[in-house]
Amino acid sequence: MTGRIFINYRRGDDAGHTGRLFDRLQEVFEPQQFFMDVDNIPPGHDFVGVLNERVSDCDIVLAVIGKGWLNSRDAHGARRLEDPEDFVRLELTSALTQGKRVIPVLVGARSLSWTLYTIIGDGGVSG
């Protein structure tokens, strides 16, 4: 199969679902078709630049969304999605800006009553 898949997730919000999703997808796709984790960026590289390149190389982005995804807070109590340097936000903003297909994967969430465009939009956050 051809195509590249970028897996976007927030650490600590998915209760291991992302790893299981990755394992299952590997049964169908080749390992080189995935980019899942910031750990795959070599030290010394432009982190944001590499993320944008990986998003650019992909055909779809799977956005793994757990119960705490929307309202996850940083150490100061601010919502992480409102931080322009939040990796989840950077990746999804890059994907939406580039016109990539973004597929929400709900884990532990009851419904998707908002859209990624509402949350990330044109780089701004609302909701």
VEXMI-123395 format. One record per residue (C-alpha): x, y, z; residue in one letter; residue number from 1. Coordinates in pm, 1 decimal, m for minus. Example, Ala and Ser with C-alpha at 12.3 -4.5 7.8 and 13.67 -1.06 7.14 Angstrom:
BEGIN
+----------+----------+----------+------+-----+
:       px :       py :       pz : type : seq :
+----------+----------+----------+------+-----+
:   1230.0 :   m450.0 :    780.0 :    A :   1 :
:   1367.0 :   m106.0 :    714.0 :    S :   2 :
+----------+----------+----------+------+-----+
END
This chain:
BEGIN
+----------+----------+----------+------+-----+
:       px :       py :       pz : type : seq :
+----------+----------+----------+------+-----+
:      0.0 :      0.0 :      0.0 :    M :   1 :
:    109.6 :    352.9 :    m65.4 :    T :   2 :
:     42.6 :    663.0 :    139.1 :    G :   3 :
:    186.6 :    816.6 :    450.6 :    R :   4 :
:     17.4 :    854.1 :    785.1 :    I :   5 :
:    100.2 :   1111.9 :   1051.3 :    F :   6 :
:    m28.6 :   1016.6 :   1396.3 :    I :   7 :
:    m95.2 :   1318.2 :   1616.6 :    N :   8 :
:   m166.8 :   1262.9 :   1986.2 :    Y :   9 :
:   m123.3 :   1420.6 :   2325.6 :    R :  10 :
:     90.7 :   1218.6 :   2564.7 :    R :  11 :
:    m94.4 :   1121.8 :   2876.1 :    G :  12 :
:   m437.6 :   1169.4 :   2721.3 :    D :  13 :
:   m479.0 :    848.0 :   2528.3 :    D :  14 :
:   m430.1 :    572.6 :   2791.1 :    A :  15 :
:   m220.8 :    365.7 :   2551.0 :    G :  16 :
:   m471.4 :    377.0 :   2267.0 :    H :  17 :
:   m223.3 :    544.7 :   2031.0 :    T :  18 :
:     26.8 :    261.7 :   2069.9 :    G :  19 :
:   m241.6 :      3.1 :   2002.6 :    R :  20 :
:   m363.1 :    198.3 :   1699.6 :    L :  21 :
:     m5.8 :    213.4 :   1570.6 :    F :  22 :
:     39.2 :   m161.8 :   1625.1 :    D :  23 :
:   m280.8 :   m243.7 :   1436.2 :    R :  24 :
:   m196.6 :    m11.4 :   1147.7 :    L :  25 :
:    144.6 :   m179.4 :   1115.6 :    Q :  26 :
:    m38.8 :   m498.3 :   1028.0 :    E :  27 :
:   m153.0 :   m327.8 :    706.5 :    V :  28 :
:    102.0 :    m54.8 :    633.8 :    F :  29 :
:    481.6 :    m53.4 :    614.2 :    E :  30 :
:    669.3 :    110.5 :    906.1 :    P :  31 :
:    819.6 :    379.0 :    678.8 :    Q :  32 :
:    466.9 :    499.9 :    602.9 :    Q :  33 :
:    424.2 :    634.1 :    959.1 :    F :  34 :
:    537.0 :    932.9 :   1153.8 :    F :  35 :
:    409.4 :    909.2 :   1505.8 :    M :  36 :
:    631.2 :   1065.4 :   1760.1 :    D :  37 :
:    851.4 :   1361.1 :   1830.3 :    V :  38 :
:   1111.5 :   1106.1 :   1943.8 :    D :  39 :
:   1174.9 :   1039.2 :   1573.8 :    N :  40 :
:   1330.9 :   1384.1 :   1525.2 :    I :  41 :
:   1709.6 :   1367.9 :   1558.9 :    P :  42 :
:   1874.8 :   1602.3 :   1810.4 :    P :  43 :
:   1991.8 :   1930.7 :   1664.7 :    G :  44 :
:   1730.3 :   1947.6 :   1388.6 :    H :  45 :
:   1479.2 :   2231.9 :   1357.0 :    D :  46 :
:   1194.0 :   2070.5 :   1547.4 :    F :  47 :
:    908.0 :   2274.1 :   1400.3 :    V :  48 :
:   1061.9 :   2253.3 :   1052.8 :    G :  49 :
:   1082.0 :   1874.4 :   1071.5 :    V :  50 :
:    721.6 :   1851.8 :   1197.3 :    L :  51 :
:    606.1 :   2064.9 :    903.1 :    N :  52 :
:    805.2 :   1847.7 :    660.5 :    E :  53 :
:    657.2 :   1526.9 :    802.1 :    R :  54 :
:    306.4 :   1670.2 :    780.9 :    V :  55 :
:    380.4 :   1781.7 :    424.4 :    S :  56 :
:    495.7 :   1428.6 :    336.4 :    D :  57 :
:    180.4 :   1264.3 :    472.3 :    C :  58 :
:   m145.9 :   1186.8 :    299.3 :    D :  59 :
:   m357.1 :   1182.6 :    615.5 :    I :  60 :
:   m326.9 :   1290.2 :    977.5 :    V :  61 :
:   m488.9 :   1079.4 :   1245.8 :    L :  62 :
:   m566.0 :   1306.2 :   1542.1 :    A :  63 :
:   m604.3 :   1084.2 :   1849.5 :    V :  64 :
:   m840.2 :   1268.8 :   2084.4 :    I :  65 :
:   m891.1 :   1148.8 :   2441.3 :    G :  66 :
:  m1115.2 :   1278.5 :   2718.3 :    K :  67 :
:   m869.6 :   1546.3 :   2829.2 :    G :  68 :
:   m748.6 :   1653.3 :   2484.2 :    W :  69 :
:   m950.1 :   1974.2 :   2456.2 :    L :  70 :
:   m894.0 :   2105.8 :   2808.2 :    N :  71 :
:   m545.8 :   1973.8 :   2883.5 :    S :  72 :
:   m358.9 :   2229.3 :   3096.8 :    R :  73 :
:      7.5 :   2319.0 :   3132.0 :    D :  74 :
:    192.8 :   2366.1 :   3462.6 :    A :  75 :
:     53.5 :   2722.3 :   3490.4 :    H :  76 :
:   m308.1 :   2617.0 :   3434.4 :    G :  77 :
:   m334.5 :   2752.0 :   3079.2 :    A :  78 :
:   m506.2 :   2540.9 :   2816.8 :    R :  79 :
:   m233.5 :   2374.7 :   2611.6 :    R :  80 :
:   m414.0 :   2418.3 :   2277.9 :    L :  81 :
:   m396.7 :   2793.9 :   2330.4 :    E :  82 :
:    m15.9 :   2781.5 :   2338.9 :    D :  83 :
:    114.2 :   2851.2 :   1985.8 :    P :  84 :
:    414.1 :   2627.8 :   2064.9 :    E :  85 :
:    204.4 :   2327.4 :   2174.8 :    D :  86 :
:    311.3 :   2034.0 :   1956.0 :    F :  87 :
:    m41.2 :   1900.5 :   1906.3 :    V :  88 :
:   m153.6 :   2243.9 :   1792.6 :    R :  89 :
:    153.4 :   2294.5 :   1570.4 :    L :  90 :
:     98.5 :   1962.0 :   1395.2 :    E :  91 :
:   m274.6 :   2008.7 :   1340.4 :    L :  92 :
:   m239.1 :   2370.9 :   1232.6 :    T :  93 :
:     25.4 :   2263.5 :    981.8 :    S :  94 :
:   m199.0 :   1984.3 :    850.2 :    A :  95 :
:   m505.0 :   2208.3 :    814.3 :    L :  96 :
:   m303.2 :   2488.9 :    655.5 :    T :  97 :
:   m161.1 :   2243.5 :    401.9 :    Q :  98 :
:   m504.9 :   2105.5 :    322.1 :    G :  99 :
:   m429.4 :   1758.8 :    457.6 :    K : 100 :
:   m708.9 :   1518.9 :    543.4 :    R : 101 :
:   m736.1 :   1518.4 :    922.5 :    V : 102 :
:   m927.4 :   1227.5 :   1073.2 :    I : 103 :
:  m1025.6 :   1254.2 :   1441.1 :    P : 104 :
:   m985.5 :    926.3 :   1629.7 :    V : 105 :
:  m1193.6 :    949.3 :   1946.2 :    L : 106 :
:  m1072.2 :    744.2 :   2243.0 :    V : 107 :
:  m1269.2 :    763.0 :   2563.5 :    G : 108 :
:  m1462.3 :   1066.1 :   2439.4 :    A : 109 :
:  m1840.9 :   1053.0 :   2415.9 :    R : 110 :
:  m1894.1 :   1275.7 :   2114.1 :    S : 111 :
:  m1726.4 :   1516.4 :   1882.4 :    L : 112 :
:  m1942.7 :   1824.7 :   1936.1 :    S : 113 :
:  m1683.6 :   2059.2 :   1787.7 :    W : 114 :
:  m1454.0 :   2044.0 :   1488.3 :    T : 115 :
:  m1078.5 :   2071.2 :   1454.6 :    L : 116 :
:  m1132.1 :   2387.5 :   1250.1 :    Y : 117 :
:  m1322.4 :   2541.6 :   1541.1 :    T : 118 :
:  m1046.3 :   2450.3 :   1784.7 :    I : 119 :
:   m742.0 :   2519.6 :   1569.4 :    I : 120 :
:   m902.2 :   2728.1 :   1292.8 :    G : 121 :
:   m674.1 :   2977.7 :   1126.7 :    D : 122 :
:   m414.9 :   2933.6 :   1397.9 :    G : 123 :
:   m648.0 :   3070.0 :   1665.8 :    G : 124 :
:   m821.2 :   2872.8 :   1933.4 :    V : 125 :
:  m1181.6 :   2900.4 :   2036.3 :    S : 126 :
:  m1429.1 :   2665.7 :   2197.0 :    G : 127 :
+----------+----------+----------+------+-----+
END
